[in-house]
Amino acid sequence: MKLIPLPAFSDNYIWLLHDGQRAAVIDPGDAEPVRLALQQHGLQLVLILVTHHHRDHTGGVAALRAETGATVFGPARENVPAPFTPVQGGDSLDVLGLRFAVLDVPGHTAGHVAFHAEPAGEAPLLFCGDTLFSGGCGRLFEGTPAQMLASLDALAALPGDTRVCCAHEYTLSNLRFALAVEPDNQALLDYQTRCQRQRADQSPTLPSTIATEREINPFLRSRTDTVRRAVQAHDPEARDEVAVFAALREWKNQFQ
């Protein structure tokens, strides 16, 4: 199974998964990069997966469905361009012969979902939209800090070699903030160097892995002593784990 990140807009990735003949795309905010990739590789688009309703993830859905007849799956509690098959946590999908579990991961939006598969002989795959980024997490537009913390806990519990297929190339800016929180985290420093090299070569920093994110992502590390102390130095009123997470997210919102 081949996995290709298709750049879109200024910093989005549309993920394309294919077996040499059939293809699935995840969060096609723009139809044109998908059209070009299908043509280049001689592929038939059969499935479209949507993690949440934001336009930069759904803008190409209607055109691609009309042009290819692809079946669309999206979060049951969100407004995805109809018609689509609604899915929610606990559901499973057959995607090009792979069994994907649907995970509820509210926080960035109220009904956000993620898709996770463990292909035989390959590292697991996670399409997480805007819930988890490399070195960061999505803004809380509709959900609560408690919901986002629980969602990230669920993703952090996945196998360490899981490939984290986020929907934005935010890595370097996220790592600048992560280093403000944990300046002495050697794994984080090493990862920043690697990612800077990748971007200098005009290569994606993604996919990351769950194991990497556990080591370098402050939003998966908000209960560690180093992160908690840094947050409380910034906001002394943050005491319990949800308050610490909320203060960490607000710190990031204001970070320049």
C-alpha positions as CSV (number, residue, x, y, z in Angstrom):
1,M,0.0,0.0,0.0
2,K,1.4,3.4,-1.0
3,L,0.9,6.5,1.1
4,I,1.4,10.0,-0.5
5,P,1.0,13.4,1.1
6,L,-0.4,15.8,-1.5
7,P,0.3,19.5,-0.6
8,A,-2.7,21.8,-0.8
9,F,-3.2,25.5,-0.1
10,S,-0.3,27.0,1.9
11,D,0.3,24.2,4.4
12,N,-2.4,21.4,4.1
13,Y,-1.8,17.8,3.3
14,I,-4.4,15.7,1.6
15,W,-3.4,12.1,2.2
16,L,-3.7,9.6,-0.7
17,L,-3.6,5.9,-0.1
18,H,-3.4,3.5,-3.1
19,D,-2.8,-0.1,-4.1
20,G,-1.6,0.7,-7.6
21,Q,-5.1,0.7,-9.0
22,R,-7.6,2.0,-6.5
23,A,-7.2,5.0,-4.3
24,A,-8.6,6.6,-1.2
25,V,-8.1,10.2,-0.1
26,I,-8.4,11.8,3.3
27,D,-9.6,15.3,3.9
28,P,-9.5,16.6,0.3
29,G,-9.9,20.4,0.8
30,D,-9.0,21.0,-2.8
31,A,-9.9,18.6,-5.7
32,E,-7.1,19.7,-8.1
33,P,-4.1,18.1,-6.3
34,V,-6.1,14.8,-6.1
35,R,-7.0,14.9,-9.8
36,L,-3.4,15.4,-10.7
37,A,-2.2,12.6,-8.5
38,L,-4.9,10.2,-9.8
39,Q,-3.9,11.0,-13.4
40,Q,-0.1,10.8,-12.7
41,H,-0.4,7.3,-11.1
42,G,-3.3,6.0,-13.2
43,L,-5.6,5.5,-10.2
44,Q,-9.3,5.2,-9.7
45,L,-10.6,7.1,-6.7
46,V,-13.1,4.8,-4.8
47,L,-13.2,6.3,-1.2
48,I,-13.1,9.7,0.4
49,L,-12.6,9.9,4.2
50,V,-13.3,13.1,6.1
51,T,-12.2,13.8,9.7
52,H,-14.1,17.0,10.3
53,H,-16.2,19.7,8.6
54,H,-13.7,22.6,8.1
55,R,-13.6,23.8,4.5
56,D,-9.9,23.2,4.0
57,H,-10.7,19.5,4.6
58,T,-14.0,19.2,2.7
59,G,-13.8,21.8,-0.2
60,G,-13.0,19.2,-2.8
61,V,-15.4,16.5,-1.7
62,A,-18.4,17.3,-3.9
63,A,-16.4,17.7,-7.1
64,L,-14.4,14.5,-6.6
65,R,-17.5,12.5,-5.7
66,A,-19.2,13.8,-8.8
67,E,-16.3,13.1,-11.1
68,T,-15.3,9.6,-9.8
69,G,-18.4,8.2,-8.0
70,A,-16.3,7.7,-4.9
71,T,-18.0,6.8,-1.6
72,V,-17.7,9.4,1.1
73,F,-17.4,8.7,4.8
74,G,-17.4,11.4,7.4
75,P,-18.2,12.2,11.1
76,A,-21.8,11.6,12.0
77,R,-22.2,14.7,14.1
78,E,-20.7,17.2,11.6
79,N,-21.9,18.9,8.4
80,V,-20.0,17.1,5.6
81,P,-21.0,17.7,2.0
82,A,-23.9,15.3,1.4
83,P,-24.5,12.6,0.5
84,F,-22.1,10.8,2.8
85,T,-22.0,7.8,5.0
86,P,-21.8,8.9,8.7
87,V,-19.3,7.2,11.0
88,Q,-18.5,7.5,14.6
89,G,-16.2,5.9,17.2
90,G,-16.5,2.1,17.3
91,D,-17.3,1.8,13.6
92,S,-14.9,0.2,11.2
93,L,-14.4,0.6,7.5
94,D,-12.8,-1.5,4.7
95,V,-10.4,0.8,2.9
96,L,-8.7,-0.9,0.0
97,G,-8.6,-4.1,1.9
98,L,-7.4,-2.5,5.1
99,R,-9.7,-2.5,8.2
100,F,-9.8,1.1,9.7
101,A,-11.2,1.7,13.1
102,V,-13.0,5.0,13.6
103,L,-12.1,6.9,16.7
104,D,-14.0,9.8,18.3
105,V,-11.5,12.6,18.9
106,P,-13.5,15.8,19.8
107,G,-11.8,19.0,20.8
108,H,-10.8,20.8,17.6
109,T,-14.4,20.4,16.5
110,A,-17.2,18.8,18.3
111,G,-17.6,15.7,16.2
112,H,-14.0,15.2,14.9
113,V,-13.1,11.6,14.1
114,A,-9.8,9.8,13.2
115,F,-9.1,6.7,11.3
116,H,-6.6,4.0,12.4
117,A,-5.5,0.8,10.8
118,E,-2.9,-1.9,11.5
119,P,-1.9,-3.4,8.1
120,A,-0.2,-6.8,8.3
121,G,3.6,-6.3,7.8
122,E,3.4,-2.5,7.9
123,A,3.5,0.2,10.5
124,P,0.0,1.2,11.6
125,L,-1.6,4.3,10.1
126,L,-3.4,7.1,11.8
127,F,-5.3,9.8,9.9
128,C,-6.0,12.4,12.6
129,G,-7.0,15.5,10.8
130,D,-6.4,18.5,13.0
131,T,-6.5,16.8,16.4
132,L,-2.8,15.9,16.7
133,F,0.0,17.6,14.9
134,S,3.7,16.8,15.0
135,G,4.8,18.8,18.1
136,G,1.3,20.2,18.7
137,C,-2.5,19.8,18.6
138,G,-5.4,21.6,17.0
139,R,-7.0,24.8,18.4
140,L,-10.1,24.2,20.5
141,F,-12.7,25.8,18.3
142,E,-15.7,23.8,19.4
143,G,-14.6,21.3,22.1
144,T,-13.3,21.6,25.6
145,P,-9.8,21.2,27.1
146,A,-11.0,18.0,28.8
147,Q,-12.3,16.6,25.6
148,M,-9.1,17.4,23.7
149,L,-6.9,15.9,26.5
150,A,-9.0,12.7,26.4
151,S,-8.7,12.6,22.6
152,L,-4.9,13.0,22.7
153,D,-4.7,10.4,25.5
154,A,-6.5,7.9,23.2
155,L,-4.1,8.7,20.3
156,A,-1.0,8.5,22.5
157,A,-2.1,5.0,23.6
158,L,-1.8,3.7,20.0
159,P,1.2,1.6,19.1
160,G,4.4,3.6,19.1
161,D,5.3,2.8,15.4
162,T,1.9,4.2,14.3
163,R,2.4,6.7,11.4
164,V,0.8,10.0,12.4
165,C,-0.7,11.5,9.2
166,C,-1.6,15.0,10.2
167,A,-3.3,17.4,7.9
168,H,-1.0,20.4,8.2
169,E,2.7,21.2,7.8
170,Y,2.9,23.0,11.1
171,T,5.9,21.1,12.5
172,L,8.6,23.7,12.7
173,S,6.4,26.4,14.3
174,N,5.1,23.8,16.7
175,L,8.6,22.8,17.7
176,R,9.5,26.4,18.4
177,F,6.8,26.5,21.0
178,A,7.6,23.0,22.3
179,L,11.2,24.2,23.0
180,A,9.9,27.2,24.9
181,V,8.1,24.7,27.1
182,E,10.9,22.1,27.3
183,P,14.2,23.8,26.2
184,D,16.3,20.9,27.7
185,N,14.5,18.1,26.0
186,Q,17.2,16.5,23.9
187,A,14.9,14.3,21.9
188,L,13.0,17.5,20.9
189,L,16.2,19.3,20.0
190,D,17.3,16.3,17.8
191,Y,13.9,16.2,16.2
192,Q,13.9,19.9,15.4
193,T,17.3,19.4,13.6
194,R,15.9,16.6,11.6
195,C,12.8,18.4,10.6
196,Q,14.7,21.6,9.7
197,R,16.8,19.4,7.3
198,Q,13.7,17.9,5.8
199,R,12.0,21.3,5.1
200,A,15.3,22.7,3.7
201,D,15.1,19.8,1.2
202,Q,11.4,20.7,0.6
203,S,10.4,17.3,2.0
204,P,7.4,16.9,4.4
205,T,8.1,16.3,8.0
206,L,5.2,13.9,8.1
207,P,4.2,11.3,8.9
208,S,5.6,11.4,12.4
209,T,5.1,8.5,14.8
210,I,3.3,8.1,18.1
211,A,6.5,7.2,19.8
212,T,8.2,10.4,18.6
213,E,5.2,12.5,19.7
214,R,5.3,11.0,23.1
215,E,8.9,12.2,23.5
216,I,8.6,15.7,21.9
217,N,5.0,16.9,21.9
218,P,4.1,19.0,24.9
219,F,0.4,18.4,24.5
220,L,1.0,14.6,24.9
221,R,3.4,15.4,27.8
222,S,1.3,17.9,29.8
223,R,1.4,15.6,32.9
224,T,5.2,15.3,32.9
225,D,7.0,17.3,35.6
226,T,8.9,19.4,33.1
227,V,5.9,20.5,31.2
228,R,3.7,21.0,34.2
229,R,6.3,23.2,35.9
230,A,6.8,25.3,32.8
231,V,3.0,25.8,32.5
232,Q,2.6,26.7,36.1
233,A,5.4,29.2,35.9
234,H,3.5,30.8,33.0
235,D,0.1,30.5,34.7
236,P,0.2,29.8,38.5
237,E,-3.5,29.2,38.6
238,A,-3.2,26.0,36.5
239,R,-3.3,23.2,39.1
240,D,-5.2,20.0,38.0
241,E,-4.3,18.2,34.8
242,V,-7.1,19.7,32.7
243,A,-6.3,23.2,33.9
244,V,-2.6,22.6,33.0
245,F,-3.6,21.4,29.5
246,A,-5.9,24.3,29.0
247,A,-3.2,26.8,30.1
248,L,-0.7,25.1,27.8
249,R,-3.1,25.4,24.8
250,E,-3.8,29.1,25.7
251,W,0.0,29.7,25.9
252,K,0.4,28.3,22.5
253,N,-2.5,30.4,21.2
254,Q,-0.6,33.6,22.3
255,F,2.9,32.4,21.4
256,Q,4.8,34.4,18.8
